[in-house]
């Protein structure tokens, strides 16, 4: 379970051969975190990141962030289905940075995802990556 000083960041990542970063930002109404244009045609990118949730979270805040993320995914279902049809990869990254002011044996991180949340990811062909960091 997240502690009150832990930080979370939920990010949606789209990868493909010819992505228009501005079009993606507009279609999802999400400000891009960054885009990578390695070997992409002029004005396009190969990868695009958009931050969905960011901040500190206790257990309740973490669960609320997951609920808002699930709603975002369902609200944008046509977009994600279009990505899948165009052979674009979509990934949800659940990032967690733990403030390690702990004692031996303390739990550092716990992640519980409901079957409903996992079904949303599966039905939209969205991958899941969980990242954890130590921060001071």
C-alpha atoms as a printed R data frame, in Angstrom:
    type eleno elety resid chain resno       x      y       z
1   ATOM     1    CA   UNK     A     1   0.000  0.000   0.000
2   ATOM     2    CA   UNK     A     2   1.336  3.435  -0.811
3   ATOM     3    CA   UNK     A     3   2.401  5.616   2.096
4   ATOM     4    CA   UNK     A     4   1.341  9.270   2.170
5   ATOM     5    CA   UNK     A     5   4.714 10.541   0.956
6   ATOM     6    CA   UNK     A     6   5.027  8.048  -1.881
7   ATOM     7    CA   UNK     A     7   4.688  9.445  -5.395
8   ATOM     8    CA   UNK     A     8   2.773  7.979  -8.296
9   ATOM     9    CA   UNK     A     9   2.805  8.650 -12.000
10  ATOM    10    CA   UNK     A    10   0.498  6.874 -14.440
11  ATOM    11    CA   UNK     A    11   1.513  7.310 -18.054
12  ATOM    12    CA   UNK     A    12   0.010  6.177 -21.348
13  ATOM    13    CA   UNK     A    13   2.586  5.313 -24.031
14  ATOM    14    CA   UNK     A    14   1.847  4.915 -27.751
15  ATOM    15    CA   UNK     A    15   4.470  3.446 -30.095
16  ATOM    16    CA   UNK     A    16   4.293  3.220 -33.868
17  ATOM    17    CA   UNK     A    17   6.103  4.015 -37.101
18  ATOM    18    CA   UNK     A    18   4.494  7.366 -37.825
19  ATOM    19    CA   UNK     A    19   2.925  9.125 -34.844
20  ATOM    20    CA   UNK     A    20   1.809 12.746 -34.871
21  ATOM    21    CA   UNK     A    21   2.465 13.993 -31.310
22  ATOM    22    CA   UNK     A    22   0.064 16.938 -31.614
23  ATOM    23    CA   UNK     A    23  -2.704 14.750 -33.020
24  ATOM    24    CA   UNK     A    24  -2.269 12.234 -30.183
25  ATOM    25    CA   UNK     A    25  -2.341 14.958 -27.541
26  ATOM    26    CA   UNK     A    26  -5.501 16.416 -29.057
27  ATOM    27    CA   UNK     A    27  -7.264 13.079 -29.547
28  ATOM    28    CA   UNK     A    28  -6.671 12.038 -25.935
29  ATOM    29    CA   UNK     A    29  -6.892 15.535 -24.403
30  ATOM    30    CA   UNK     A    30  -3.633 14.736 -22.593
31  ATOM    31    CA   UNK     A    31  -0.530 16.893 -22.606
32  ATOM    32    CA   UNK     A    32   2.433 14.907 -23.864
33  ATOM    33    CA   UNK     A    33   5.222 14.229 -21.401
34  ATOM    34    CA   UNK     A    34   7.617 13.674 -24.283
35  ATOM    35    CA   UNK     A    35   7.935 12.084 -27.704
36  ATOM    36    CA   UNK     A    36  10.829 10.280 -29.365
37  ATOM    37    CA   UNK     A    37  11.428 10.899 -33.065
38  ATOM    38    CA   UNK     A    38  14.316  8.482 -33.734
39  ATOM    39    CA   UNK     A    39  14.315  7.709 -37.468
40  ATOM    40    CA   UNK     A    40  10.746  9.026 -37.801
41  ATOM    41    CA   UNK     A    41   9.672 11.141 -40.781
42  ATOM    42    CA   UNK     A    42   9.869 14.921 -40.283
43  ATOM    43    CA   UNK     A    43   7.211 16.114 -37.814
44  ATOM    44    CA   UNK     A    44   6.405 12.601 -36.594
45  ATOM    45    CA   UNK     A    45   7.532 10.442 -33.686
46  ATOM    46    CA   UNK     A    46   8.034  6.763 -32.916
47  ATOM    47    CA   UNK     A    47   6.935  7.005 -29.266
48  ATOM    48    CA   UNK     A    48   4.626  9.350 -27.382
49  ATOM    49    CA   UNK     A    49   4.121  9.590 -23.589
50  ATOM    50    CA   UNK     A    50   1.228 11.331 -21.865
51  ATOM    51    CA   UNK     A    51   0.894 11.633 -18.087
52  ATOM    52    CA   UNK     A    52  -2.546 10.682 -16.772
53  ATOM    53    CA   UNK     A    53  -1.948 10.931 -13.019
54  ATOM    54    CA   UNK     A    54   0.900 12.398 -11.003
55  ATOM    55    CA   UNK     A    55   1.423 13.313  -7.377
56  ATOM    56    CA   UNK     A    56   1.469 11.871  -3.896
57  ATOM    57    CA   UNK     A    57  -0.999  9.224  -2.906
58  ATOM    58    CA   UNK     A    58  -2.145  7.344   0.123
59  ATOM    59    CA   UNK     A    59  -4.069  4.084  -0.374
60  ATOM    60    CA   UNK     A    60  -7.362  5.879  -1.073
61  ATOM    61    CA   UNK     A    61  -5.751  8.315  -3.506
62  ATOM    62    CA   UNK     A    62  -4.054  5.464  -5.332
63  ATOM    63    CA   UNK     A    63  -7.335  3.611  -5.778
64  ATOM    64    CA   UNK     A    64  -9.039  6.803  -6.987
65  ATOM    65    CA   UNK     A    65  -6.229  7.356  -9.504
66  ATOM    66    CA   UNK     A    66  -6.732  3.808 -10.807
67  ATOM    67    CA   UNK     A    67 -10.487  4.458 -11.139
68  ATOM    68    CA   UNK     A    68  -9.877  7.701 -13.065
69  ATOM    69    CA   UNK     A    69  -7.399  5.874 -15.298
70  ATOM    70    CA   UNK     A    70  -9.937  3.102 -16.005
71  ATOM    71    CA   UNK     A    71 -12.531  5.764 -16.903
72  ATOM    72    CA   UNK     A    72 -10.030  7.498 -19.191
73  ATOM    73    CA   UNK     A    73  -9.292  4.232 -20.987
74  ATOM    74    CA   UNK     A    74 -12.976  3.426 -21.496
75  ATOM    75    CA   UNK     A    75 -13.791  6.995 -22.572
76  ATOM    76    CA   UNK     A    76 -11.106  6.667 -25.253
77  ATOM    77    CA   UNK     A    77 -11.950  3.113 -26.320
78  ATOM    78    CA   UNK     A    78 -12.391  3.998 -30.037
79  ATOM    79    CA   UNK     A    79  -8.948  5.628 -30.082
80  ATOM    80    CA   UNK     A    80  -7.245  2.590 -28.541
81  ATOM    81    CA   UNK     A    81  -9.047  0.194 -30.891
82  ATOM    82    CA   UNK     A    82  -7.847  2.342 -33.810
83  ATOM    83    CA   UNK     A    83  -4.277  2.130 -32.481
84  ATOM    84    CA   UNK     A    84  -4.521 -1.645 -32.330
85  ATOM    85    CA   UNK     A    85  -5.890 -1.824 -35.887
86  ATOM    86    CA   UNK     A    86  -2.986  0.357 -37.078
87  ATOM    87    CA   UNK     A    87  -0.417 -1.945 -35.397
88  ATOM    88    CA   UNK     A    88   0.480  0.696 -32.845
89  ATOM    89    CA   UNK     A    89   1.495 -0.508 -29.401
90  ATOM    90    CA   UNK     A    90  -0.187  1.052 -26.375
91  ATOM    91    CA   UNK     A    91   1.137  0.597 -22.850
92  ATOM    92    CA   UNK     A    92   0.013  1.847 -19.456
93  ATOM    93    CA   UNK     A    93   2.908  2.523 -17.094
94  ATOM    94    CA   UNK     A    94   2.102  2.577 -13.393
95  ATOM    95    CA   UNK     A    95   5.049  4.293 -11.741
96  ATOM    96    CA   UNK     A    96   5.584  4.341  -7.997
97  ATOM    97    CA   UNK     A    97   8.389  6.141  -6.185
98  ATOM    98    CA   UNK     A    98   8.818  5.076  -2.568
99  ATOM    99    CA   UNK     A    99  10.346  7.260   0.110
100 ATOM   100    CA   UNK     A   100  12.459  4.701   1.896
101 ATOM   101    CA   UNK     A   101  12.362  5.839   5.511
102 ATOM   102    CA   UNK     A   102  11.534  2.321   6.592
103 ATOM   103    CA   UNK     A   103  12.655 -0.343   9.007
104 ATOM   104    CA   UNK     A   104  13.670 -3.879   8.120
105 ATOM   105    CA   UNK     A   105  10.606 -5.930   7.256
106 ATOM   106    CA   UNK     A   106   8.431 -2.916   6.304
107 ATOM   107    CA   UNK     A   107   6.346 -3.333   3.169
108 ATOM   108    CA   UNK     A   108   7.683 -1.059   0.422
109 ATOM   109    CA   UNK     A   109   5.020 -1.461  -2.212
110 ATOM   110    CA   UNK     A   110   1.819 -3.353  -2.888
111 ATOM   111    CA   UNK     A   111  -0.219 -3.239  -6.057
112 ATOM   112    CA   UNK     A   112  -3.716 -4.661  -6.325
113 ATOM   113    CA   UNK     A   113  -5.506 -4.434  -9.660
114 ATOM   114    CA   UNK     A   114  -9.104 -5.527  -9.944
115 ATOM   115    CA   UNK     A   115 -10.158 -8.083 -12.558
116 ATOM   116    CA   UNK     A   116 -12.335 -5.316 -14.067
117 ATOM   117    CA   UNK     A   117  -9.277 -3.051 -14.516
118 ATOM   118    CA   UNK     A   118  -7.256 -5.889 -16.057
119 ATOM   119    CA   UNK     A   119 -10.166 -6.762 -18.352
120 ATOM   120    CA   UNK     A   120 -10.233 -3.167 -19.619
121 ATOM   121    CA   UNK     A   121  -6.520 -3.379 -20.463
122 ATOM   122    CA   UNK     A   122  -6.946 -6.749 -22.154
123 ATOM   123    CA   UNK     A   123 -10.033 -5.778 -24.139
124 ATOM   124    CA   UNK     A   124  -8.273 -2.667 -25.484
125 ATOM   125    CA   UNK     A   125  -5.006 -4.532 -26.176
126 ATOM   126    CA   UNK     A   126  -3.096 -2.261 -23.776
127 ATOM   127    CA   UNK     A   127   0.078 -3.569 -22.162
128 ATOM   128    CA   UNK     A   128   0.901 -2.947 -18.505
129 ATOM   129    CA   UNK     A   129   4.264 -2.049 -17.016
130 ATOM   130    CA   UNK     A   130   4.814 -1.421 -13.313
131 ATOM   131    CA   UNK     A   131   7.887  0.554 -12.288
132 ATOM   132    CA   UNK     A   132   9.165  1.275  -8.792
133 ATOM   133    CA   UNK     A   133  11.825  3.727  -7.698
134 ATOM   134    CA   UNK     A   134  13.516  4.787  -4.527
135 ATOM   135    CA   UNK     A   135  13.415  8.523  -3.917
136 ATOM   136    CA   UNK     A   136  14.689 10.743  -1.132
